Amino acid sequence: MRIIQATPYFHPHVGGVESHVFMLSKELMKRGHEVSILTTRFDKSIKEKDEYKGIQIKRVPQWMNLFTTPISPKMYDAVIEAKADIIHCHAPPPLTAYYCAKAKKNLTIPMVMTYHCDLELPFLGGGALTGIYRRTLGAYTLNRMDEIIVHTETYAATSRVLWNHHPIVIPTGVDLEMFHPDVDGSKIRKKICPEGQRLVMFVGRLMFHKGIEYFINASKYIENTKFLIVGDGPYWKNLEVCRLNNPKGYNVIFAGNVPDDELPNYYAACDVFVLPSVSRLEGFGLVMVEAMATGKPVVASNMPGMREVMSDGKEGLLAEPLNALDFAHKITILLDDRDLNKRLGKNARRTAETRFSWTIIGTQVENLYKEMIRDKKKGT
């Protein structure tokens, strides 16, 4: 099959959607399919046509960027001109999928969209704006799709956007060879904890919805432990203020972005992985699965989507969102009880192998594509 993945952002932009699109494309190419990326040229310094690890990329100009959403009307023309058997678009940010949906009336090929999470705008009036979008362009986009994919049943069931649709549940996956319990994290461990302290870690874009301030504030309640933050983003200054106002802020370390090939070593170095997200912008939590694949127990916010990726007491512990003290309590349990830590870590690896392998997920997506193409040819 000739497959186009249409996504708002792609490499060198970093994020969960970008990681998902890359790994899915890589898996489909391994199966002999021709995959290319259609995305936005969010930075004029990057090329219009490019290649990343064997994947062909075409970037269309960005007219402007509003609330981290690239507005690129030329995406419509690029979709019309695309030579493909199927187009798979991804949202949010939302407008790339809208341009795909708008172009669909001039196409004879099927189109599927992965709905990664709900929209949220963190300012006064943001809820009203997202509501207007949901009832207009958002509704138009969803109604034009032949199929909609979501990553978890719980997220689909609790999303107002999806109530009148019947999405297919296919999770995102993890590279089980790259993220593995046998990865050596000793060098990172010695660097971060030279005096033998325990280590808890967060990985992700530094954004408001990640709840990282609750991770930082949890450090106030835990002794002899370093809190490592891996990643970068626009919320860094806010988090630095939070750290400076914390009496134990000296235990909080910002590592910034790390190279992809070094990331498994960071997971391997930690005792507990933490994802304290506070918003529905966290629809799945890919970093949780990466930590689980590395054999690490997870403490995560008890929210839709995330609580389907891991079960409380099996692969880790769920904590009350927006509650630094509860996060500290759950982290402490896993730090102090080494047998429990080890047992949940083993369960986490087993779950990653049985539910989040790209071999399994690639088969599900591939079969969906084939079924959609057959149905389109039959005129159903």
N, C-alpha and C positions, 0 to 999 in steps of 0.2 A: 504494500500500500504506500501511496504518497501521502504523507501526513504533515499538516501544518499546525504547529502549536502557536497560537496567538496570545501573547501575554503582555501586560502593560510595561513590565520591566524585565530585563534579563542581564546576564553578565555584561559589565562588571558590577552592576547593582546587586546588592546582597539582601536576601530575605527568604522567608519560608516558601513563598510561591515560586520564586526563582529556582530554589533548590529542588522543589517538586518537579518543575518543568524540565530541568536538566536531567534529573535521574530517570524520569519517565521517558524522555527522548532517548537517553542512553540505552535503556532496556529495550525499547522498540527497535532501535537500530541494530542491537545485538540479535534480534529476531529476523533481521533481513529487510526491514522496512526503511523507506526513505523519509527522513524527518528533517524539517527545517523550522526555524524560529522566525516568527513575524512579531516585531516589537517596536518600541518607540526609541528614537534617538534623543534620549533625555539630556545628553551632554554633547555639545558640538565637537568636542575633542575626540569622540569615538567615531569609528567608521560607519558609513551607511550600510556597507556590505562587509561581513566579517565571518570568521569561523572561530568556534570555541570547542576545543577537544573533539574535533571532527564533525561538529554540528554547524551547518550553514545558518547564518543569521542575516536577516534583512531588517533594517531599522528605518522607520518613516519619521519625517520631521515632527517635532513637537511645537505646536503653535504657542502654547503656554502651559504652565503647570499650576493647578488650583487645588489646594488642600492635598498635596502629594499625588494628585491625579493628573496624568499627562493628557492634555487635550490635543489630539492628533487626527483631524478630519481626513487626512490622506490615508489613514488606515482603511477607510472604505474602498478607495481605489486599489490599494494593495491586495485586499481580500478578493476583489473582483478579478484581478489579474492573476491571482495565484493558480498554479496548476497543481491540483491535489485531488485525492479521492475522498478526503474528509478533513474538516477543520475543527480543531479542538481549542476553544478559547477559555481564558481563565479570568476570574474576577474575585475580589476587587484588587486594585482600583477599578472602577466600573466602566469607563467609557470605551476602552478597547473592545470589550464584549459587545457594547452597544453598536459600534461601527460594524462589527462582524454581523450582528443581527440585522442591521439595516441593509447590508450588502446581500444577505441571504436570498432576498426576493429575486435577485438576478442570477442565482446559482442553481445548479441541479445536483449538487452534492450535499450530503448530510452535514450537520453541525451540532456539536456537543459542547456544553460549557461545564467546567468545574467551578462550583460556587464554594470558594474557600472559607468565607466568613461574611457576617453582616457588616454593613457600613456604620461607622460612628464618627462624629465630628465633635471634638472635646472643647466646645465653646458655647456661649450663650446663643441660642438659636440654631445650634447644630442639629438638634433632633428634628426641628421643623424642616430644615433643608434636606436631611436624609429621607424624611417622610414624603416630601414632594418628589424627590428622585424615585423612591420606591414605587409610588403610584403612577409615575409617568414613564421615563426612560427605562427605569429598572423593570417595570412590568412588561414593557414592550420587548426588552431583551430576553427575558425568561420565556415569554409566550412564543417567540420566534425559534427557540431552540428545539431540535428534535429530541434531545435527551439532556438531562441535568444530572451531574454527579456531585455528591457531597461526601465528606470524609467519615462522618459518623451519623448514626441514627438519632442520637439524642440531640445533636445540633439541629438536624433537619426538623425534628419534632417541636423544637422550641423557637424556630425562626419564623417570624411573621411573614417574611418574604416568600417562604416556601410552602405555606399552608395550602395553597390551591394547586400545588404541583405534586408530582410523584417522583422524586429524585431517586437515583440509583446510588447505593452506598458502596463506595470503593475508597478505602483509606489511602493515605500516602505511605511511602515505604522508606526503608533504610538500607544502606549498603552494609550487609552483614559481615563482609570480609574487611571492610575499612574500619568499622566500629565493632570491636571484638574484645572479650574479657582478657585475651592474651596480650593486648597492646601494653607497652611499657610506659608508665607515667612517672617513673622514679625521678627523672631529671627535672620535670616540671614541679614535682612535689618538693624536691630539695630547694629549688629556686624560690618557691612561694612560701614554704614552711621550713626555713633553715633550722628552727629550734624544735622541730618535731610536732608542731601543732596539727590539729585536725583541719580538714579542708572541705568546705561546701562551695558549690559553684552554680552560677547562672550563665547561660549562653544565649545571645540573641541581640537583635537591634535594640538600641537604647531609645525606646519610645514610651509615651505616657501609658499605653494600655498594658505594658508588661509588668507593671506593679513593682518595679525594682526597688523603689524606696522602702517597701515593706521587707524586702530581702535585706537591705542595709540596716533597717531599724531592728530586725530580728537579732542582729549581732550584739545588741545591748544586753541580751539575756543569756548569752552563751559564752562560757569561758574557754580559753585555750584553743580557739578556732579562728581560722582565716576565712574570709568571705571573698571569693574571687568572681569578678564580673568580666566575662569575655564578650567583646562586641563593641560597636560604636554606633553613634546615631545622634539625632538632634536634641535628645533629652539629657545629654551628658552634663551640661552645666547645672541643671536642676539637681541631678543626682550627686554632683560634687558638693553642692550646698548642703544636701541632706547628709552626706558623709561627714562634712566639717562640723555640723551641728550635733553629731552623734558622739557621745563621750567615749565610745569604743570604735570610732571611725578609723583609727589607725590599723584595725584588723581588716578593713575593707580595701581591696586592691582592684584597680582597673587595669586590665590587660590590653584593652583595645582589640582591634581585629587581629586575628591570627591566621596564617596561611591554612588553606583547607587540609593540606597533608599533615599539619601539626595538630589539628583539632582533636583527633582521636586520643592523642597523648594527654591532652588537658582533661578529657572525660576520665581517662584511666587514672589520673592523678587524684581525683576527688573522692571523698568518702560518701557524699550525698549530693545529688543534683536537685536543684530547686527551680520551679517555674511558678512565680507568684502573680500571674496575669490577672487583670481586674476587669476585663472587657470582652465583649463578644467578637472583637477583632482577633482574638485567639480562638480559632475554630478547631484546632487539632493539637498543635504543640509538637512539631517535628523534632525539636531538640530533646523532648522527653524520650522519644523513641530511640534517638541516637545514644542517649545515656543508658537506656534500658538494654540496647544491643551491646553496650560495653560492660554490662553486668552490674550497673549501679542502681540502687534504690532511689526513688524519686519522691519528693514532696511537692505537690502541685495544688493549685487552687481548685476547690470543689465547684466546678463549673461545667455546663454542657460541653460535649466534645472531649474535653480533657479527662473527665471522669469515665469516659468510654475507652480511652486509650489505655488507662491503667485502673485497676481495681483497688480500693482502699484495703490495705492489709495484705495484699497479694504481691504487687510489684513496688509498692511504696505506700505513702500515706497522703490522704487528702486533707487540706487545711482550709479554714474559713477565709474567703477572699477579704482583702483589706484589713487583715488582722495579723500584725507583726508578731504579737505574743503567741498566737496559735501556731504560726509558722515556726517560731522558735521552739515551742513545745514539741512539735512533730519532728523537727530536725534533731533535737536533743535525744529523743527516743532512739532514732536511728544511729546517732553517734555513740550513745552509751551502751547500747545492746548490740555487740558485734555479731552474735549468732543470728539475731533478727536481721541485721544489715546484710549479712552474707546470704541468708535464705531468700530474702526479698530480691537481692541482686540476681540470684540464680533464676528465680521466677521471672524476673524482668527480661533476662536474655532469652528464656524459653518462649515468652510471649512475643518478643520481637521476631524470633525465628518462625513461629507458627502463624502469625497474623500480619506481619509487616515486611515480609520478604518481597523484594522487587520481582522475583520469579513468579510469586503468587499474584501480585498486583498487576504485573505486566500481562499475565494471561487474562485477567478479568477485563482490562482495558482493551486488549487486542480483540477478544471475543465480542465486546460491545461494538467496536468499530466495524467488524465484519458483519454483525447482525444489522447494524444501521445501514451499511452499504447495500446489503441484500434487500432490506425493506425498501430502500429508495428505488432500487431497480425494479422491484415489483409494483411500485407506486403506492405502497401502504404508508 
